[in-house]
Amino acid sequence: MKEARRDGYYLYVGTYTMDPRAGLHVYRLDAASGDLQSVGMASGSDNPSYLVVHPNERYLYAVNEVGDFDDAGSGAISAYAVNPIDGQLSLINKASSQGSGPCYVSLDGRGRYALLANYSGGSVAVLRLQDDGSLGEATDSTHHRGKSVHPQRQEAPHPHCIVLDPDDGYALVPDLGLDRIVIYRFDTAKGEITGCPTAVTKAKPGAGPRHLVFHPSGRFVYVINELNSSITAYSYQSQKGILTELETVPTIPPDFHGTNTGADIHVHPSGRFLYGSNRGHDSLVIFRIHEHTGKLTYLGHQATLGKTPRNFTISPCGRFLLVANQDSGTIVLFKLDGETGELTPGDVIVEVPRPVCIKMMPRS
């Protein structure tokens, strides 16, 4: 488990805004008290929604969830340099995401490639990263084909996430529109993704797989399904890129009858607990992970003290969880009990217009 260096973390918040002057917010988190202080904002980016920090902690990348970058019918991705003194961001360059409406970006373990999921464009793409952190050429892209049962949400492919396994051998792509997790081989030398014999894992019709997370052991994968408010646990065979379903559990209580969609999912750094966000029920669901089987035991729900919790993050030290409540425009900090998984609201609620994604980086 990675410990905070010195006295805390930098917190980076992506938002939905078409104002390029005020999209990316920067905060300092005190690791002892849990206090948050604003550092500033980064400019030069429209709708900088989903973020990722480079493994060397010198760069940050943000997808620009638009459809008209350079009048090419594409979204974009922006590269930023991180100031090691104060955590501030400086725009390096931008590049096409190779499809419209990019909603997710991840990096390989060595930080040589950015992998993108283009929700509206129905495609995934790979871009090379240069030594100075700038975005280079696209090394690969591919379009998904098909649809599923929901007439409005699954009328076409909608890749919502792309994550490499711990060995960088396979890229797993939950496609909400297809009710499938598409699995690609990943060529770390060329930055290319190709189909493999175990290329598709089917979800329940109408489930809408959205985000996934690997267990720290690499043996299990957990997928939050947006449309039917559930989480599916899988075992993972890393040598062949094979997912085998273990179980599917609900993310909302049985007595809730309102409208809800699942959003984000994370495993505690210890590997003992799993959390998922509910938009509508406005809560985080908490499960204990069985060490040997990977199956889930329900522990409870925690209200997020705001409306429409989208993304959330757990500090590398495992003691804090921060959630972005998109429609109430707040970030709420919870203290996390590493023995029980329980969340306790702290005293920190920060107002941020339409927060979408939170990423943390230990302060140097």
Secondary structure, DSSP 4 states (H G I P E B T S, - for coil): -PPPPTTEEEEEEEE--S-TTSSEEEEEEETTT--EEEEEEE-S-SSEEEEEE-TTSSEEEEEE--S-GGGSS--EEEEEEEPTTT--EEEEEEEE-SSSSEEEEEE-TTS-EEEEEETTTTEEEEEEE-TTS-EEEEEEEEE-----S-TTTSSS--B---EE-TTSSEEEEEETTTTEEEEEEEETTTTEEEEEEEEEEEPPTT--EEEEEE-TTSSEEEEEETTTTEEEEEEEETTTTEEEEEEEEESS-TT--S--EEEEEEE-TTSSEEEEEEETTTEEEEEEEPTTT--EEEEEEEE-SSS-EEEEEE-TTSSEEEEEETTTTEEEEEEE-TTT--EEEEEEEEE-SSEEEEEEEE--
